[in-house]
């Protein structure tokens, strides 16, 4: 079976396991918070943090970047009523392993001139130190005019350890 | 217990349930694909699509926007070896309910002048029609110089129905 066929087939059992109340959850997150975390394949944020269906927005991108998540967070807070943000980065993150110059060299080599040109001004948001990056993201949210006051007061930052499955609070 | 205490407490049972092989998964996704989907609280992509820990990058943002996900997808493909992208948007998405002008008016009203100024040039990427938005995102990826050829050839687009838990393929 192809990858996509596998996803569709797994979805058949999932959909038949959903309860009526799960199928009629409202659009706004029931627990009024958003989690920003990494796209990393070893993270399972809902299970790792006990987030039930309908509870929270989960935003994921390379590195769990708050800056990259700002569009989503603004929509989450201004249109869908969330008031708390939890930032979760993790050990052994890919973002610790390269610089903007590195990835741009890879792009130019693998994808050619048009891609090199397209990525010229881009910031891929790598970071050299994990806990500092958590602190910087929390500071970014606290100082953004687009983050609501309640979220500024309550924003917290965690590190998830892929080697143990545990989170530890940084901010 | 506070929201954050609850997350930490749930994490304790999760971490103790992780197997040794789950704790030693490698950084690059084992099945070499990435899913782009929405931050919506009613979506549980890993369970809904049978994605096991370590299989795939999962990128989530408001609307499951491929454009917003491009930085993450480039890192995923160029540095971590993924070759397939699956875009999954969903019914009853918040992005169907507003325009850029609407959210900018809300931002100005709720957050004041600095925020209004900060969001002036921003595109919040709302869409008026769901299946068209899936097709447009797939087209965006197929025409981006930053997407690798294998991913261009295999990109697919789905709608997840929050009312049934089922996915249906659009592209």
Interface residues (C-beta under 8 A of the other chain):
Chain A: X3 X4 X6 X7 X8 X9 X10 X11 X12 X13 X14 X15 X16 X17 X18 X22 X23 X24 X25 X27 X28 X29 X30 X31 X33 X34 X39 X40 X41 X42 X44 X46 X47 X48 X49 X50 X51 X53 X54 X55 X56 X57 X58 X59 X60 X61 X62 X68 X69 X71 X72 X74 X75 X76 X78 X79 X80 X84 X86 X92 X94 X95 X97 X98 X103 X106 X107 X110 X111 X112 X114 X115 X117 X118 X119 X122 X124 X125 X144 X145 X146 X148 X156 X162 X163 X164 X165 X166 X167 X169
Chain B: X3 X4 X6 X7 X8 X9 X10 X11 X12 X13 X14 X15 X16 X17 X18 X22 X23 X24 X25 X27 X28 X29 X30 X31 X33 X34 X39 X40 X41 X42 X44 X46 X47 X48 X49 X50 X51 X53 X54 X55 X56 X57 X58 X59 X60 X61 X62 X68 X69 X71 X72 X74 X75 X76 X78 X79 X80 X84 X86 X92 X94 X95 X97 X98 X103 X106 X107 X110 X111 X112 X114 X115 X117 X118 X119 X122 X124 X125 X144 X145 X146 X148 X156 X162 X163 X164 X165 X166 X167 X169
